[in-house]
Amino acid sequence: MKLVFLSDIHGSAKWCAEALRVVDELSPDKLVLLGDVLYHGPRNPLPDEYAPAEVAAMLNPLADRIVAVRGNCDSEVDQMMLDFPCMADYAWILDGTQQIYCTHGHLWDHGNLPQLPAGSVFAYGHFHVKRNEDAGSLRLFNPGSVGLPKDGTHSVGIYDGSAFSFREL
């Protein structure tokens, strides 16, 4: 199974379009949205080409391939714009023996992990910084931020069926 992870788009039409070029290139089985899709949030600056309705229009045609979780900036109004469910606090993706727990990172994070089976992957966003490391019996994976990176690089995450990696935009 091939997955592409996007987190923290924050309504940036420019960077969403760049991320979707990677999605088109890789043709993943699923596009995983780790929250904060449309709204920039009151503490964040406006991202490049802030246009939440355009972001929704870009993502909606992919609805049948999207697995999405709610971020701290996502709301019921956002759900009204999207053709796929995005209000769950977490989702599981199972790929053979690989179990990937997907969440935004504002309820559970790398310093406050839920009880997960050994060997699971904890995939999350929220911090706008890439991370791919072992933490005891778990793998921590954060694809960074599409729209408002704090580490200087707009990025997406990739799971190719065996390993996790990043692609800078």
Order of alpha helices (4+ residues) and beta strands (2+ residues): beta-alpha-beta-alpha-beta-alpha-beta-beta-beta-beta-beta-beta-beta
